[in-house]
Amino acid sequence: MHATCYCARYQTQPTEKHLTAVKRIFRYLKDTIHMGLWYPKDTDFELTAFSDLDHAGCLDSRKSTYGGIQFLGGDKLVSWSSKKQDCTSMSSAEVETEYQLVDLFTKALPVERFKYLVRQLGMKCLTPAELKALANKSA
């Protein structure tokens, strides 16, 4: 995913180097066609998340890229994201953090902001009553 997004940055003026990188991505996809994600129904509901951010990692625009990845049950990938920031910062202290999705994993957030970010991940915020009803339904 990261390699594909990185190559997509140069769609308007690709070079031979970019074509070589895209061919390498296609070879990887062809050679890993047999691989997939497996989610057994007895998977634990243990959510593990990681996030990272570089500082001015894009050599062309000097913009930073941030991303996150979430696993369920320890090793089952459920979500990932990567985004180049919209603005250029001169230091890591200037990076805009108020509305970033990675805040979900790095800051204590107000309840409404937390619920908004969870919905942005494509997940639902269930009330304790809804969780109990789901638990009783599956038992």
Backbone as ProteinMPNN parsed JSONL, in Angstrom:
{"seq_chain_A": "MHATCYCARYQTQPTEKHLTAVKRIFRYLKDTIHMGLWYPKDTDFELTAFSDLDHAGCLDSRKSTYGGIQFLGGDKLVSWSSKKQDCTSMSSAEVETEYQLVDLFTKALPVERFKYLVRQLGMKCLTPAELKALANKSA", "coords_chain_A": {"N_chain_A": [[0.827, -1.188, 0.0], [1.873, 1.273, 0.874], [4.0, 1.617, -0.957], [2.608, 1.789, -3.374], [1.089, 4.154, -3.019], [3.188, 5.941, -2.795], [4.345, 5.816, -5.352], [2.208, 6.818, -6.812], [2.319, 9.526, -6.402], [3.829, 10.577, -8.406], [2.522, 10.544, -10.845], [1.975, 12.467, -12.82], [4.411, 13.203, -13.96], [6.09, 10.822, -14.639], [9.113, 8.869, -14.364], [11.714, 6.712, -15.676], [12.662, 5.382, -13.447], [10.406, 5.365, -11.787], [8.681, 3.74, -13.278], [10.066, 1.323, -13.1], [9.782, 0.849, -10.359], [6.972, 0.517, -10.184], [6.655, -1.783, -11.743], [7.964, -3.576, -10.086], [6.207, -3.608, -7.899], [3.974, -4.809, -9.139], [5.088, -7.339, -9.704], [5.464, -8.284, -7.105], [2.774, -8.419, -6.234], [1.804, -10.373, -8.018], [3.313, -12.589, -7.229], [2.404, -13.025, -4.669], [-0.223, -13.744, -4.731], [-1.535, -15.899, -3.64], [-1.725, -15.374, -0.973], [-3.576, -14.125, 1.866], [-6.032, -12.609, 4.072], [-7.07, -13.882, 7.175], [-9.729, -14.401, 9.28], [-10.699, -15.941, 11.877], [-13.735, -16.995, 13.562], [-13.503, -17.13, 16.299], [-11.766, -15.166, 17.129], [-10.017, -13.089, 19.379], [-11.162, -10.036, 20.902], [-9.183, -8.052, 21.052], [-7.791, -5.06, 20.53], [-5.082, -3.738, 18.86], [-2.98, -1.056, 18.178], [-0.895, 0.956, 16.102], [0.989, 3.88, 15.375], [2.672, 6.292, 13.321], [4.893, 8.926, 12.298], [6.62, 10.867, 9.988], [9.109, 13.459, 9.624], [8.973, 15.922, 7.362], [9.359, 14.102, 5.238], [8.903, 13.75, 2.473], [10.816, 14.319, -0.258], [10.38, 16.046, -2.355], [8.304, 17.931, -1.708], [8.703, 18.477, 0.957], [6.849, 17.768, 2.832], [5.267, 16.139, 5.593], [4.507, 12.694, 6.359], [1.982, 10.731, 7.753], [0.752, 7.847, 9.491], [-1.222, 4.947, 10.347], [-1.969, 1.773, 11.858], [-4.068, -0.969, 12.557], [-4.734, -3.829, 14.508], [-6.619, -6.774, 15.163], [-7.192, -9.051, 17.735], [-4.507, -9.468, 18.081], [-2.923, -10.254, 15.717], [-4.385, -9.914, 13.384], [-4.991, -7.997, 10.719], [-7.004, -5.136, 10.528], [-7.394, -2.501, 9.785], [-5.823, 0.241, 8.138], [-3.949, 3.213, 7.468], [-2.546, 5.934, 5.629], [-1.18, 9.084, 5.083], [-0.179, 11.998, 3.395], [0.639, 15.06, 4.826], [-1.283, 18.108, 4.599], [-0.061, 20.565, 4.835], [3.13, 22.254, 5.004], [5.578, 21.952, 7.466], [7.905, 23.67, 9.547], [9.132, 22.705, 11.771], [8.886, 19.93, 14.056], [7.256, 20.711, 16.101], [5.399, 22.345, 14.95], [3.574, 20.833, 13.585], [0.293, 20.164, 12.579], [-2.034, 18.889, 14.764], [-4.57, 18.714, 15.76], [-6.802, 17.665, 14.333], [-6.151, 15.101, 13.436], [-6.273, 11.664, 12.529], [-4.548, 9.913, 13.806], [-4.484, 10.853, 16.365], [-6.312, 9.46, 17.821], [-4.953, 7.357, 18.916], [-2.931, 8.456, 20.393], [-3.599, 10.519, 22.122], [-5.575, 11.754, 24.877], [-8.935, 12.083, 24.326], [-11.888, 14.175, 23.927], [-15.182, 12.794, 24.419], [-17.029, 13.067, 22.239], [-15.311, 13.711, 20.112], [-13.741, 11.414, 20.026], [-15.697, 9.506, 19.298], [-16.344, 10.474, 16.744], [-13.885, 10.082, 15.364], [-13.653, 7.3, 15.532], [-15.827, 6.561, 13.947], [-14.847, 7.551, 11.533], [-12.907, 5.675, 11.032], [-14.46, 3.695, 10.113], [-15.84, 2.185, 11.887], [-18.208, 1.282, 14.504], [-19.582, 3.023, 17.298], [-20.578, 1.517, 20.036], [-23.073, 1.362, 22.554], [-22.984, 0.444, 26.066], [-25.279, -1.134, 26.524], [-25.921, -2.032, 23.938], [-23.64, -3.551, 23.389], [-23.937, -5.562, 25.313], [-26.301, -6.755, 24.405], [-25.425, -7.761, 21.942], [-23.533, -9.609, 22.857], [-25.187, -11.42, 24.237], [-26.724, -12.301, 22.116], [-24.892, -13.675, 20.496], [-24.202, -15.757, 22.139]], "CA_chain_A": [[0.0, 0.0, 0.0], [2.741, 2.45, 0.957], [4.737, 1.756, -2.213], [1.662, 2.229, -4.4], [0.803, 5.573, -2.767], [4.404, 6.695, -3.078], [4.463, 5.907, -6.812], [1.101, 7.633, -7.326], [2.681, 10.941, -6.292], [4.582, 10.99, -9.591], [1.757, 10.173, -12.027], [1.986, 13.495, -13.858], [5.717, 13.234, -14.619], [6.832, 9.615, -14.258], [10.408, 8.617, -14.991], [12.039, 5.287, -15.798], [12.783, 4.885, -12.073], [9.053, 5.111, -11.29], [8.179, 2.567, -14.001], [10.726, 0.164, -12.493], [9.146, 0.623, -9.054], [5.622, -0.014, -10.417], [6.825, -3.179, -12.185], [8.311, -4.358, -8.895], [4.957, -3.775, -7.149], [3.173, -5.821, -9.844], [5.71, -8.66, -9.489], [5.142, -8.667, -5.73], [1.36, -8.819, -6.194], [1.676, -11.638, -8.744], [3.945, -13.667, -6.456], [1.739, -13.21, -3.373], [-1.653, -13.88, -5.002], [-2.066, -16.967, -2.79], [-1.807, -14.904, 0.409], [-4.808, -13.418, 2.183], [-6.3, -12.339, 5.48], [-7.909, -14.919, 7.763], [-10.351, -13.936, 10.508], [-11.549, -16.974, 12.486], [-14.796, -16.393, 14.366], [-13.147, -17.11, 17.72], [-10.721, -14.166, 17.322], [-10.178, -12.203, 20.538], [-11.474, -8.645, 20.578], [-8.08, -7.241, 21.575], [-7.387, -4.128, 19.489], [-3.726, -3.216, 18.993], [-2.805, -0.023, 17.166], [0.396, 1.622, 16.013], [0.991, 5.039, 14.488], [4.002, 6.85, 13.123], [4.921, 10.167, 11.551], [7.973, 11.329, 9.685], [9.183, 14.92, 9.562], [9.419, 16.385, 6.046], [9.879, 12.92, 4.558], [8.81, 13.86, 1.014], [11.941, 15.141, -0.702], [9.922, 17.049, -3.316], [7.489, 18.99, -1.105], [9.098, 18.609, 2.361], [5.692, 17.506, 3.681], [5.352, 14.953, 6.442], [3.525, 11.64, 6.137], [1.629, 10.019, 8.973], [-0.053, 6.666, 9.222], [-1.576, 4.099, 11.472], [-2.375, 0.411, 11.527], [-4.788, -1.565, 13.674], [-4.864, -5.284, 14.476], [-7.607, -7.361, 16.058], [-6.75, -10.364, 18.19], [-3.052, -9.548, 18.076], [-2.215, -10.32, 14.441], [-5.295, -9.843, 12.247], [-5.091, -6.626, 10.247], [-8.375, -4.689, 10.277], [-7.438, -1.165, 9.214], [-4.56, 0.956, 8.033], [-4.072, 4.484, 6.763], [-1.318, 6.683, 5.423], [-1.55, 10.33, 4.418], [0.774, 13.097, 3.399], [-0.024, 16.221, 5.411], [-1.648, 19.153, 3.65], [0.777, 21.748, 4.989], [4.547, 22.018, 5.274], [5.965, 22.525, 8.756], [9.335, 23.937, 9.673], [9.625, 21.899, 12.876], [7.879, 18.968, 14.5], [6.338, 21.396, 17.011], [4.396, 23.042, 14.154], [2.689, 19.889, 12.917], [-1.097, 20.282, 13.02], [-2.457, 17.601, 15.321], [-5.913, 18.757, 16.338], [-7.792, 16.877, 13.611], [-5.55, 13.941, 12.803], [-6.801, 10.379, 12.951], [-3.606, 9.259, 14.714], [-4.762, 11.315, 17.725], [-7.097, 8.42, 18.475], [-4.044, 6.435, 19.585], [-1.855, 9.143, 21.098], [-4.076, 11.582, 23.012], [-6.88, 11.611, 25.534], [-9.839, 12.91, 23.533], [-13.272, 14.299, 24.394], [-16.013, 11.673, 23.968], [-17.586, 13.302, 20.901], [-14.212, 13.632, 19.14], [-13.4, 9.998, 19.948], [-16.736, 8.838, 18.503], [-16.176, 10.92, 15.363], [-12.723, 9.418, 14.779], [-13.983, 5.877, 15.398], [-16.671, 6.464, 12.742], [-13.969, 7.768, 10.386], [-12.228, 4.398, 10.799], [-15.431, 2.757, 9.583], [-16.31, 1.353, 12.989], [-19.358, 1.812, 15.231], [-19.473, 3.227, 18.744], [-21.721, 0.848, 20.646], [-23.329, 1.647, 23.965], [-22.885, -0.786, 26.868], [-26.484, -1.956, 26.315], [-25.786, -2.681, 22.627], [-22.607, -4.581, 23.535], [-24.521, -6.668, 26.07], [-27.255, -7.416, 23.51], [-24.629, -8.536, 20.982], [-22.94, -10.741, 23.574], [-26.266, -12.382, 24.485], [-27.155, -12.815, 20.818], [-23.898, -14.627, 19.988], [-24.044, -16.862, 23.096]], "C_chain_A": [[0.871, 1.252, 0.0], [3.467, 2.68, -0.368], [3.839, 2.269, -3.329], [1.348, 3.714, -4.241], [2.014, 6.438, -3.103], [4.575, 6.879, -4.584], [3.383, 6.81, -7.404], [1.411, 9.128, -7.255], [3.304, 11.47, -7.578], [3.853, 10.652, -10.887], [1.866, 11.197, -13.151], [3.308, 13.561, -14.613], [6.534, 12.006, -14.226], [8.159, 9.509, -15.009], [10.609, 7.11, -15.092], [12.148, 4.638, -14.416], [11.407, 4.537, -11.496], [8.44, 3.889, -11.973], [8.782, 1.29, -13.423], [10.084, -0.171, -11.147], [7.75, 0.025, -9.217], [5.696, -1.467, -10.877], [7.153, -4.08, -10.994], [7.076, -4.609, -8.029], [4.1, -4.855, -7.799], [3.754, -7.221, -9.675], [5.408, -9.169, -8.083], [3.7, -9.16, -5.642], [1.147, -10.164, -6.878], [2.21, -12.8, -7.913], [3.278, -13.916, -5.103], [0.229, -13.37, -3.532], [-2.308, -14.922, -4.101], [-2.246, -16.523, -1.332], [-3.115, -14.149, 0.635], [-4.92, -13.171, 3.67], [-7.293, -13.369, 5.991], [-8.41, -14.425, 9.104], [-11.243, -15.033, 11.08], [-12.58, -16.337, 13.416], [-14.481, -16.367, 15.857], [-12.013, -16.124, 18.029], [-11.025, -13.3, 18.546], [-10.469, -10.784, 20.066], [-10.441, -7.72, 21.227], [-7.575, -6.366, 20.433], [-5.998, -3.59, 19.804], [-3.512, -2.224, 17.862], [-1.413, 0.586, 17.258], [0.243, 2.828, 15.097], [2.409, 5.584, 14.406], [3.883, 8.089, 12.242], [6.37, 10.482, 11.229], [7.957, 12.86, 9.654], [9.788, 15.303, 8.223], [10.021, 15.244, 5.234], [9.82, 12.969, 3.046], [9.899, 14.819, 0.538], [11.514, 16.238, -1.667], [9.209, 18.219, -2.645], [7.868, 19.307, 0.338], [7.907, 18.434, 3.303], [5.896, 16.21, 4.448], [4.259, 13.959, 6.071], [3.256, 10.965, 7.471], [0.756, 8.834, 8.607], [-0.323, 5.888, 10.481], [-2.024, 2.738, 10.98], [-3.009, -0.202, 12.766], [-4.943, -3.072, 13.446], [-5.912, -5.717, 15.484], [-7.117, -8.74, 16.452], [-5.251, -10.548, 18.084], [-2.407, -9.487, 16.711], [-3.115, -10.255, 13.211], [-5.524, -8.387, 11.868], [-6.548, -6.258, 9.983], [-8.431, -3.312, 9.624], [-6.029, -0.586, 9.131], [-4.823, 2.258, 7.284], [-2.7, 5.126, 6.655], [-1.697, 7.944, 4.661], [-0.41, 11.333, 4.509], [0.036, 14.33, 3.903], [-0.248, 17.307, 4.367], [-0.731, 20.369, 3.715], [2.222, 21.334, 5.264], [4.898, 22.68, 6.598], [7.478, 22.686, 8.808], [9.955, 23.17, 10.834], [8.518, 20.953, 13.309], [6.885, 19.602, 15.465], [5.215, 22.096, 16.252], [3.376, 22.113, 13.513], [1.282, 20.02, 13.473], [-1.573, 18.927, 13.524], [-3.897, 17.581, 15.784], [-6.886, 17.81, 15.651], [-7.199, 15.666, 12.909], [-6.098, 12.656, 13.391], [-5.857, 9.679, 13.927], [-3.788, 9.728, 16.152], [-5.544, 10.284, 18.518], [-6.205, 7.508, 19.315], [-3.003, 7.127, 20.446], [-2.31, 10.181, 22.109], [-5.355, 11.16, 23.725], [-7.815, 12.589, 24.838], [-11.192, 13.067, 24.215], [-14.123, 13.192, 23.759], [-16.515, 11.881, 22.544], [-16.512, 13.206, 19.824], [-13.799, 12.178, 18.937], [-14.402, 9.265, 19.064], [-16.626, 9.212, 17.026], [-15.021, 10.175, 14.686], [-12.957, 7.922, 14.606], [-14.853, 5.672, 14.164], [-15.845, 6.671, 11.483], [-13.187, 6.5, 10.036], [-13.172, 3.358, 10.206], [-15.978, 1.819, 10.639], [-17.51, 2.02, 13.652], [-18.99, 2.015, 16.694], [-20.725, 2.626, 19.37], [-21.845, 1.239, 22.109], [-23.153, 0.356, 24.754], [-24.091, -1.711, 26.672], [-26.407, -2.706, 24.982], [-24.741, -3.792, 22.674], [-23.154, -5.805, 24.258], [-25.498, -7.452, 25.199], [-26.522, -8.267, 22.479], [-24.022, -9.769, 21.634], [-23.989, -11.818, 23.831], [-26.722, -13.052, 23.197], [-26.2, -13.883, 20.293], [-23.722, -15.833, 20.906], [-25.045, -17.969, 22.869]], "O_chain_A": [[0.638, 2.178, -0.776], [3.539, 3.812, -0.848], [4.262, 3.094, -4.14], [1.342, 4.453, -5.225], [1.871, 7.539, -3.634], [4.91, 7.971, -5.042], [3.627, 7.495, -8.397], [0.811, 9.913, -7.988], [3.307, 12.678, -7.816], [4.493, 10.49, -11.926], [1.851, 10.822, -14.323], [3.329, 13.935, -15.785], [7.558, 12.133, -13.555], [8.302, 9.994, -16.131], [9.768, 6.332, -14.642], [11.77, 3.48, -14.238], [11.26, 3.533, -10.798], [7.758, 3.092, -11.327], [8.085, 0.287, -13.273], [9.869, -1.341, -10.833], [7.378, -0.879, -8.469], [4.891, -2.294, -10.45], [6.673, -5.21, -10.91], [6.914, -5.701, -7.485], [3.559, -5.719, -7.109], [3.007, -8.187, -9.52], [5.13, -10.353, -7.896], [3.436, -10.202, -5.043], [0.397, -11.003, -6.38], [1.616, -13.878, -7.899], [3.564, -14.924, -4.456], [-0.52, -13.158, -2.578], [-3.505, -14.84, -3.828], [-2.864, -17.24, -0.545], [-3.689, -13.598, -0.305], [-4.008, -13.487, 4.435], [-8.26, -13.69, 5.301], [-7.615, -14.068, 9.974], [-12.44, -15.054, 10.791], [-12.336, -15.275, 13.989], [-15.138, -15.645, 16.607], [-11.37, -16.231, 19.073], [-12.151, -12.836, 18.724], [-10.072, -10.385, 18.971], [-10.794, -6.731, 21.869], [-6.994, -6.874, 19.473], [-5.765, -3.05, 20.886], [-3.828, -2.52, 16.709], [-0.837, 0.713, 18.338], [-0.545, 2.798, 14.151], [3.232, 5.367, 15.295], [2.893, 8.27, 11.533], [7.243, 10.379, 12.091], [6.888, 13.471, 9.657], [10.965, 15.047, 7.968], [11.073, 15.405, 4.615], [10.61, 12.295, 2.384], [9.895, 15.997, 0.897], [12.201, 17.253, -1.792], [9.477, 19.375, -2.972], [7.402, 20.304, 0.889], [7.945, 18.898, 4.442], [6.607, 15.309, 4.004], [3.217, 14.336, 5.535], [4.181, 10.665, 8.225], [0.108, 8.814, 7.56], [0.265, 6.135, 11.534], [-2.41, 2.578, 9.823], [-2.546, 0.018, 13.886], [-5.244, -3.522, 12.34], [-6.071, -5.096, 16.535], [-6.676, -9.514, 15.602], [-4.773, -11.679, 18.005], [-1.437, -8.751, 16.53], [-2.652, -10.516, 12.1], [-6.167, -7.636, 12.602], [-7.254, -6.99, 9.289], [-9.423, -2.986, 8.971], [-5.165, -0.891, 9.952], [-5.808, 2.379, 6.555], [-1.816, 4.892, 7.479], [-2.456, 7.877, 3.694], [0.229, 11.492, 5.549], [-1.074, 14.615, 3.455], [0.492, 17.415, 3.389], [-0.636, 21.124, 2.747], [2.493, 20.215, 5.698], [4.555, 23.84, 6.825], [8.224, 21.928, 8.187], [11.173, 23.0, 10.882], [7.352, 21.151, 12.969], [5.78, 19.086, 15.634], [4.181, 22.413, 16.842], [2.393, 22.59, 12.946], [1.085, 19.992, 14.688], [-1.521, 17.935, 12.798], [-4.401, 16.525, 16.166], [-7.721, 17.204, 16.322], [-7.714, 15.25, 11.872], [-6.356, 12.564, 14.591], [-6.313, 8.928, 14.789], [-3.3, 9.075, 17.075], [-5.453, 10.237, 19.745], [-6.655, 6.95, 20.315], [-2.258, 6.458, 21.163], [-1.493, 10.681, 22.883], [-6.112, 10.321, 23.237], [-7.527, 13.784, 24.764], [-11.603, 12.203, 24.99], [-13.802, 12.713, 22.671], [-16.435, 10.967, 21.724], [-16.767, 12.679, 18.741], [-13.536, 11.756, 17.811], [-14.015, 8.495, 18.186], [-16.796, 8.359, 16.155], [-15.166, 9.693, 13.563], [-12.5, 7.339, 13.623], [-14.647, 4.718, 13.413], [-16.109, 6.033, 10.464], [-12.846, 6.28, 8.874], [-12.741, 2.265, 9.837], [-16.523, 0.766, 10.312], [-17.797, 3.188, 13.391], [-18.187, 1.27, 17.255], [-21.815, 3.182, 19.237], [-20.848, 1.423, 22.808], [-23.171, -0.725, 24.167], [-23.939, -2.932, 26.657], [-26.783, -3.875, 24.902], [-24.927, -4.849, 22.073], [-22.876, -6.941, 23.874], [-25.521, -8.681, 25.248], [-26.955, -9.379, 22.175], [-23.999, -10.846, 21.038], [-23.71, -13.005, 23.66], [-27.064, -14.235, 23.191], [-26.635, -14.879, 19.714], [-23.147, -16.838, 20.489], [-25.04, -18.965, 23.592]]}, "name": "protein", "num_of_chains": 1, "seq": "MHATCYCARYQTQPTEKHLTAVKRIFRYLKDTIHMGLWYPKDTDFELTAFSDLDHAGCLDSRKSTYGGIQFLGGDKLVSWSSKKQDCTSMSSAEVETEYQLVDLFTKALPVERFKYLVRQLGMKCLTPAELKALANKSA"}
